[in-house]
Amino acid sequence: MHDKPAVDWDPRDASVLADQRRAYDDLRERCPVAYSDFLGWSVLQHADVVRVLADPATYSSASRRRAVPNGMDAPEHTLYRHALEPCFDNERMTAFAPHCRRGAAELVHGLVTGDEVELVSAFIQPYSVETLCAFLGWPQESRAQLSAWIHSNQQAALAHDREAGKTLALEFTGYVQAALRVRREAGVETFNDITASLMTTEVDGKPLSDDDIVSVLRNWTAGHGTVAASLGIVVLYLAEHQDVQQQLRDEPTLLRAAIDEILRTDGPLVANYRTTTRDVEIGGRTIPAGETVTLIWIAANRDGRAFDDPEAVRFHDGHDGHDGHDANVPDREADNLVFGAGIHDCMGAPLARLELRIAVEELLRSTSRIELAGTEPPSRSAYPSNGLEALKVRLH
């Protein structure tokens, strides 16, 4: 029996939530493995996070509630991951791209007036939820439901409200069951969407159960809130850096690298969990078996031990439009943990990257200038997100 360790910090303190990047930067240097009642053992240095990711046998991803495939360990995780990866293959992404572009173009149309517009509610949230519904094959009337569900799910995570979490899980189960019923009644073969694909997906020769499909889609939907957070962060950066904005208008092929690098310096998702399967020592701290370990992505991605000048955005052959050549650019790309690493890296990264690239392309294509509006700084979300609650801009 181990004694409970002393608390090093409070992740829900107002000073942390007011500026999560700065708070995690400070904690990484002061206490690189920090204990709290809320998050357990938080790991903040890049090298330590990579060490955890590289050792899934010691740092388990298995969750109390069945979560396919994120909350599984090998070999079960390997089987489910292999079966689900075709949902995000190049062929499907290529086929889905025109829909993303139409959706982005339709939403941008009418906003390019030079007047102040709150972009999160007018473009970012509608775009992310609409593309999610289209990918799943769910009707447009599902957008309001899913948008509210994603927000409530984030609030429950911040509050550690397990009862709310259970209620939200049941609510989402109802959405999925309705979608499955529609496809069974009409014939699954008449649908060409992800929900129908999951109904015909097999793992080790057996079809996914309805509960498995609910779990997969719940994880993907909860994670899709990160797309909206990412898009807000990227647009904010471009509005604050007009030279980079113009560079990307002139050289749109740089968008993927630019988006990844912007999100490295200002991550949309704060953390993910693991559980120790044995006593371990990391960052000078001894962590007993069965303890929660929280990987703080934002802190790791801004660690000066891994990235030279970590707050600088550099993506163009070593150039960021400000500082000139950076000999470490290949390392920046390889070490970027925005989409995780190891066997549990983000399976939906191809879809997220597609949606982000097309949304930014359409914003840049439809405008000559994106600039911040209003006198107040953009308001930020709280843990587990680091996105924007509101972003006032003018589109010219």
Number of C-alpha atoms within 10 A of each C-alpha: 4 7 6 8 12 10 13 16 17 16 20 16 9 11 12 17 18 15 14 24 18 16 15 24 20 13 19 22 14 11 19 24 25 23 25 16 14 16 20 19 25 27 27 29 29 26 16 17 24 17 13 21 21 15 12 20 15 17 24 22 22 20 15 8 8 14 20 24 25 22 19 20 18 16 8 13 19 14 14 22 19 11 17 20 11 14 21 17 13 12 10 16 16 12 10 18 16 12 16 24 19 14 21 25 19 13 18 21 12 9 21 18 12 15 12 17 21 17 22 21 14 14 22 26 20 20 27 26 24 25 23 22 20 18 20 20 16 19 11 13 10 13 21 12 14 20 19 10 18 20 12 15 21 19 19 18 15 16 14 13 12 11 10 16 18 12 12 18 16 12 13 20 19 13 16 20 14 12 17 19 12 12 16 13 8 10 11 18 12 10 13 12 18 18 23 20 17 23 19 12 18 16 14 10 7 9 14 19 13 15 14 18 22 25 23 21 20 21 16 18 20 16 16 20 24 21 25 24 25 28 28 26 24 23 25 19 19 21 20 14 14 14 14 18 20 16 15 18 20 11 11 16 12 16 21 16 14 21 22 25 24 22 24 27 22 26 30 28 23 22 20 15 19 22 22 20 15 14 12 14 10 14 14 10 14 11 21 17 15 14 16 20 25 23 27 22 27 28 31 30 29 28 21 16 13 18 20 16 13 16 16 16 25 26 23 18 13 17 15 19 15 11 11 12 14 17 12 13 18 12 12 23 16 9 19 22 22 24 20 19 16 13 17 20 14 17 20 17 15 16 23 21 18 17 26 23 22 21 26 22 19 20 23 21 13 16 17 13 19 23 19 21 19 12 7 9 11 19 13 20 20 21 21 18 22 24 28 22 17 18 25 22 22 21 25 14
